[in-house]
Amino acid sequence: MGFSYKPLWKLLIERDMNKEDLRIQVGISSATMAKMGKDENISFEVLNKICTYFGVQPSDIIEHKAGDQ
């Protein structure tokens, strides 16, 4: 079980941004971006920064993955 950041990656495409743009604009580390790329856990603080930047809810940037994924 865990979470996927697929909705965030789709949002970046819609906003014509890449991951590096996001990293710089939100002020998060490259290590955190790497974690997100591997669908690993990140802090609520980072989720808050991303949601605030885009003006969205957490469900707009992450989704829950059920099972052994």
C-alpha positions in Angstrom: 0.0 0.0 0.0 1.0 3.6 -0.4 0.5 6.7 -2.4 1.1 7.7 -6.0 1.9 11.2 -7.2 0.5 10.6 -10.7 -2.1 13.3 -10.2 0.7 15.8 -9.5 2.6 14.8 -12.6 -0.5 15.2 -14.7 -1.1 18.7 -13.1 2.5 19.7 -14.0 1.8 18.7 -17.6 -1.4 20.8 -17.6 0.5 23.8 -16.2 3.4 23.3 -18.6 5.8 22.8 -15.8 8.5 20.2 -15.2 9.6 18.6 -11.9 12.6 21.0 -11.6 10.3 24.0 -12.0 8.1 22.6 -9.2 11.1 22.0 -7.0 12.4 25.5 -7.4 9.0 27.3 -7.1 7.9 25.4 -4.0 11.4 25.3 -2.4 11.8 21.6 -1.9 14.9 19.5 -2.1 16.0 17.3 -4.9 16.0 14.4 -2.4 12.3 15.0 -1.8 11.6 15.1 -5.5 13.5 11.8 -5.9 11.2 10.3 -3.2 8.2 11.5 -5.0 9.4 10.0 -8.2 9.6 6.6 -6.5 6.2 7.1 -4.8 7.8 7.2 -1.4 6.4 9.1 1.6 7.1 12.8 2.0 6.2 15.2 4.8 2.8 16.9 5.2 4.8 20.1 5.2 5.8 19.5 1.6 2.3 18.4 0.6 1.0 21.6 2.1 3.5 23.7 0.1 2.5 22.0 -3.1 -1.2 22.4 -2.4 -0.8 26.0 -1.5 1.3 26.8 -4.6 -1.3 25.3 -6.9 -4.4 26.1 -4.9 -5.6 22.5 -4.8 -6.5 19.8 -2.3 -4.2 16.9 -1.4 -6.5 14.6 -3.4 -5.6 16.6 -6.5 -1.9 15.7 -6.2 -1.8 12.2 -4.6 -3.8 9.1 -4.8 -4.0 6.0 -2.6 -2.7 2.8 -4.1 -4.3 -0.3 -2.6 -2.8 -3.8 -2.5 0.8 -4.8 -3.0 1.7 -2.0 -5.4 
